[in-house]
Amino acid sequence: MDEFDSIRSEDGPQAPLPVGSTALETAILSRLDDDKAQDIVLIDLKGKSPMADTMIIASGRSHRHVGALADHLQRALKEQGLGKVKVSGLPHCDWVLLDAGDVIVHLFRPEVRAFYNIEKIWSVESGHRVDARA
């Protein structure tokens, strides 16, 4: 099995889908892929931060899509017995944060994700960024 599988991208070409190393990470990545989340990024926080082992960031196409991603993810994790997820940001669905203990998930609308650019904090390159110098 390769290090990466493929996911859907709004630009057409397939982007790499990170592979989870734990059951929780794998369940989250699978659910996001099934629900057509875009630009999924997994950031390993082990040794970098005590708040979690992993951060997963993904985009939804609209407020409704981000809300549905969060709802489906929350239900799937509960059904699989992988823990109770704390959720913030559901009323507006611009940026929804799900805290599943060892894994923190950020779901954004694309404009909000570009504005906050949290991947940059962790020095992770993301395919949806365009180099301003190009």
LUMPA-773280 format. One record per residue (C-alpha): residue in three letters; residue number from 1; z, y, x; chain. Coordinates in Angstrom, 3 decimals. Layout:
<pts>
(pt Ala NUM (Z Y X) A);
...
</pts>
This chain:
<pts>
(pt Met 1 (0.000 0.000 0.000) A);
(pt Asp 2 (-0.931 3.448 1.325) A);
(pt Glu 3 (1.624 6.206 1.844) A);
(pt Phe 4 (-0.007 8.186 -0.962) A);
(pt Asp 5 (-1.530 7.420 -4.337) A);
(pt Ser 6 (-3.676 9.971 -6.159) A);
(pt Ile 7 (-2.848 12.359 -8.998) A);
(pt Arg 8 (-4.811 14.589 -11.260) A);
(pt Ser 9 (-5.615 18.098 -10.114) A);
(pt Glu 10 (-6.941 20.937 -12.245) A);
(pt Asp 11 (-9.510 21.708 -9.528) A);
(pt Gly 12 (-11.132 18.297 -9.832) A);
(pt Pro 13 (-10.456 16.625 -6.453) A);
(pt Gln 14 (-7.597 14.171 -6.262) A);
(pt Ala 15 (-4.427 15.401 -4.547) A);
(pt Pro 16 (-1.981 13.007 -2.861) A);
(pt Leu 17 (0.970 11.811 -4.935) A);
(pt Pro 18 (4.128 11.272 -2.905) A);
(pt Val 19 (5.715 7.839 -3.158) A);
(pt Gly 20 (9.421 7.700 -3.994) A);
(pt Ser 21 (11.776 5.777 -1.747) A);
(pt Thr 22 (14.397 5.177 -4.463) A);
(pt Ala 23 (14.215 3.917 -8.042) A);
(pt Leu 24 (15.139 7.393 -9.305) A);
(pt Glu 25 (12.399 9.138 -7.276) A);
(pt Thr 26 (9.819 6.533 -8.292) A);
(pt Ala 27 (10.733 6.842 -11.986) A);
(pt Ile 28 (10.470 10.641 -11.873) A);
(pt Leu 29 (7.137 10.656 -10.020) A);
(pt Ser 30 (5.689 8.036 -12.357) A);
(pt Arg 31 (6.752 9.936 -15.488) A);
(pt Leu 32 (5.351 13.225 -14.162) A);
(pt Asp 33 (2.057 11.527 -13.282) A);
(pt Asp 34 (1.848 9.845 -16.708) A);
(pt Asp 35 (2.432 13.230 -18.391) A);
(pt Lys 36 (-0.298 14.897 -16.274) A);
(pt Ala 37 (1.967 17.188 -14.266) A);
(pt Gln 38 (0.011 19.093 -11.638) A);
(pt Asp 39 (0.541 19.631 -7.897) A);
(pt Ile 40 (3.512 17.274 -7.522) A);
(pt Val 41 (5.423 17.767 -4.272) A);
(pt Leu 42 (8.344 15.685 -2.996) A);
(pt Ile 43 (10.625 17.312 -0.428) A);
(pt Asp 44 (13.074 15.186 1.566) A);
(pt Leu 45 (16.362 17.112 1.799) A);
(pt Lys 46 (18.345 14.461 3.676) A);
(pt Gly 47 (20.033 16.188 6.581) A);
(pt Lys 48 (18.817 19.614 5.379) A);
(pt Ser 49 (21.020 20.249 2.367) A);
(pt Pro 50 (24.159 18.724 0.821) A);
(pt Met 51 (23.018 19.571 -2.740) A);
(pt Ala 52 (20.635 16.603 -3.117) A);
(pt Asp 53 (18.641 14.029 -1.164) A);
(pt Thr 54 (15.284 14.944 -2.683) A);
(pt Met 55 (13.601 17.826 -4.470) A);
(pt Ile 56 (10.528 17.258 -6.617) A);
(pt Ile 57 (8.396 20.215 -7.681) A);
(pt Ala 58 (5.581 20.075 -10.239) A);
(pt Ser 59 (3.601 22.380 -12.507) A);
(pt Gly 60 (2.736 22.229 -16.178) A);
(pt Arg 61 (-0.255 24.014 -17.685) A);
(pt Ser 62 (1.724 26.036 -20.278) A);
(pt His 63 (5.198 26.693 -21.689) A);
(pt Arg 64 (4.705 23.775 -24.055) A);
(pt His 65 (3.549 21.416 -21.289) A);
(pt Val 66 (6.524 22.314 -19.045) A);
(pt Gly 67 (8.915 21.739 -21.972) A);
(pt Ala 68 (7.306 18.386 -22.785) A);
(pt Leu 69 (7.460 17.298 -19.121) A);
(pt Ala 70 (11.188 18.107 -19.028) A);
(pt Asp 71 (11.908 16.393 -22.347) A);
(pt His 72 (9.966 13.232 -21.465) A);
(pt Leu 73 (11.554 13.065 -18.032) A);
(pt Gln 74 (15.047 13.475 -19.445) A);
(pt Arg 75 (14.449 10.715 -22.043) A);
(pt Ala 76 (12.818 8.317 -19.570) A);
(pt Leu 77 (15.684 8.577 -17.102) A);
(pt Lys 78 (18.259 8.048 -19.831) A);
(pt Glu 79 (16.376 5.011 -21.208) A);
(pt Gln 80 (16.177 3.467 -17.735) A);
(pt Gly 81 (19.908 3.970 -17.181) A);
(pt Leu 82 (19.287 6.209 -14.153) A);
(pt Gly 83 (21.861 8.750 -15.117) A);
(pt Lys 84 (22.467 11.751 -17.303) A);
(pt Val 85 (20.283 14.679 -16.347) A);
(pt Lys 86 (21.508 18.281 -16.528) A);
(pt Val 87 (18.768 20.662 -17.659) A);
(pt Ser 88 (18.433 24.444 -17.295) A);
(pt Gly 89 (15.653 26.752 -18.467) A);
(pt Leu 90 (14.425 24.901 -21.549) A);
(pt Pro 91 (14.455 27.852 -23.964) A);
(pt His 92 (11.713 29.725 -22.072) A);
(pt Cys 93 (10.007 26.864 -20.176) A);
(pt Asp 94 (8.731 29.095 -17.366) A);
(pt Trp 95 (10.903 27.277 -14.821) A);
(pt Val 96 (12.918 24.236 -15.879) A);
(pt Leu 97 (15.388 22.662 -13.477) A);
(pt Leu 98 (16.561 19.087 -13.963) A);
(pt Asp 99 (19.520 17.909 -11.890) A);
(pt Ala 100 (19.547 14.116 -11.702) A);
(pt Gly 101 (22.203 13.963 -8.989) A);
(pt Asp 102 (20.428 12.803 -5.842) A);
(pt Val 103 (17.143 14.301 -7.067) A);
(pt Ile 104 (16.523 17.854 -8.285) A);
(pt Val 105 (13.303 18.487 -10.217) A);
(pt His 106 (11.711 21.913 -10.634) A);
(pt Leu 107 (9.014 22.247 -13.302) A);
(pt Phe 108 (7.019 25.486 -13.370) A);
(pt Arg 109 (4.166 27.206 -15.068) A);
(pt Pro 110 (1.631 27.849 -12.250) A);
(pt Glu 111 (2.102 31.660 -12.188) A);
(pt Val 112 (5.879 31.352 -11.974) A);
(pt Arg 113 (5.637 28.709 -9.250) A);
(pt Ala 114 (3.329 30.937 -7.196) A);
(pt Phe 115 (5.702 33.897 -7.644) A);
(pt Tyr 116 (8.879 32.092 -6.518) A);
(pt Asn 117 (7.111 29.885 -3.944) A);
(pt Ile 118 (10.158 27.671 -3.375) A);
(pt Glu 119 (8.134 25.235 -1.252) A);
(pt Lys 120 (8.047 27.942 1.410) A);
(pt Ile 121 (11.852 27.927 1.612) A);
(pt Trp 122 (11.673 24.302 2.701) A);
(pt Ser 123 (8.483 24.837 4.800) A);
(pt Val 124 (6.360 22.496 2.729) A);
(pt Glu 125 (2.619 23.063 2.499) A);
(pt Ser 126 (1.268 22.764 -1.015) A);
(pt Gly 127 (-2.335 22.276 -2.053) A);
(pt His 128 (-2.214 24.891 -4.798) A);
(pt Arg 129 (-1.628 27.774 -2.361) A);
(pt Val 130 (-4.613 29.725 -1.089) A);
(pt Asp 131 (-4.440 31.314 2.351) A);
(pt Ala 132 (-4.717 35.094 1.860) A);
(pt Arg 133 (-6.571 35.416 5.178) A);
(pt Ala 134 (-9.387 33.094 4.080) A);
</pts>
